[in-house]
Amino acid sequence: MDDRARYETVKSRLRAMGEGTAQQVHDAMMDPNPYSVREVESTLDEMVLSEAGEFERVGDSYLWKKSYRFRMGTE
């Protein structure tokens, strides 16, 4: 799988989850999964840098800043 496809897959999974650790994002991806948790974490770190308006990292968790769409009733 090329880097762009991995980037889009990881991005899609984090958006679907709203937030999660690299391991959780990795585990939520469809099998077969041709890359490691470390590659997923690197991709998530790249997303945080290149798309800072949409994604952030807090501790071990990566957050999609627009995750409020999935958390109805919480502040």
C-alpha positions as CSV (number, residue, x, y, z in Angstrom):
1,M,0.0,0.0,0.0
2,D,1.4,3.4,-0.9
3,D,1.8,6.2,1.6
4,R,-1.1,8.2,0.3
5,A,-3.5,5.3,0.6
6,R,-2.2,4.6,4.1
7,Y,-2.7,8.3,5.0
8,E,-6.3,8.3,3.7
9,T,-7.1,5.0,5.4
10,V,-5.7,6.1,8.8
11,K,-7.4,9.5,8.4
12,S,-10.7,7.8,7.7
13,R,-10.5,5.5,10.7
14,L,-9.6,8.4,13.1
15,R,-12.5,10.4,11.8
16,A,-14.9,7.5,12.2
17,M,-13.7,7.0,15.8
18,G,-13.4,10.7,16.7
19,E,-10.4,9.9,18.9
20,G,-8.1,7.0,19.8
21,T,-4.6,5.8,20.4
22,A,-2.5,4.6,17.5
23,Q,-3.2,1.1,18.6
24,Q,-6.9,1.6,18.7
25,V,-6.9,3.2,15.2
26,H,-4.8,0.3,13.9
27,D,-7.1,-2.3,15.5
28,A,-10.2,-0.5,13.9
29,M,-8.7,-0.8,10.4
30,M,-10.0,-3.4,8.0
31,D,-8.0,-6.6,7.6
32,P,-5.7,-7.5,6.1
33,N,-3.6,-4.7,7.5
34,P,-0.3,-4.5,5.7
35,Y,1.4,-2.0,8.1
36,S,2.3,-1.8,11.7
37,V,1.1,0.2,14.7
38,R,4.3,2.2,14.4
39,E,3.4,3.2,10.8
40,V,-0.1,4.2,11.8
41,E,1.4,6.3,14.6
42,S,3.8,8.0,12.2
43,T,0.9,8.7,9.8
44,L,-1.2,10.1,12.7
45,D,1.7,12.3,13.7
46,E,2.0,13.5,10.1
47,M,-1.7,14.3,10.1
48,V,-1.4,16.4,13.3
49,L,1.4,18.4,11.7
50,S,-0.1,18.9,8.2
51,E,-3.7,19.2,9.2
52,A,-3.5,21.0,12.6
53,G,-6.9,22.6,12.1
54,E,-8.6,19.2,12.1
55,F,-6.4,16.9,14.1
56,E,-4.5,17.1,17.4
57,R,-2.6,14.8,19.8
58,V,-3.3,14.9,23.5
59,G,-1.1,12.5,25.4
60,D,-1.3,9.1,23.7
61,S,-4.6,9.9,22.0
62,Y,-5.2,11.5,18.6
63,L,-8.3,13.6,18.2
64,W,-10.3,14.7,15.3
65,K,-11.3,18.2,16.4
66,K,-14.7,17.9,14.8
67,S,-15.6,14.8,16.7
68,Y,-18.4,16.7,18.4
69,R,-20.5,15.6,15.5
70,F,-20.4,12.1,17.0
71,R,-20.8,13.1,20.7
72,M,-24.3,14.4,20.9
73,G,-25.4,15.4,24.4
74,T,-21.9,15.9,25.8
75,E,-20.0,19.1,26.2
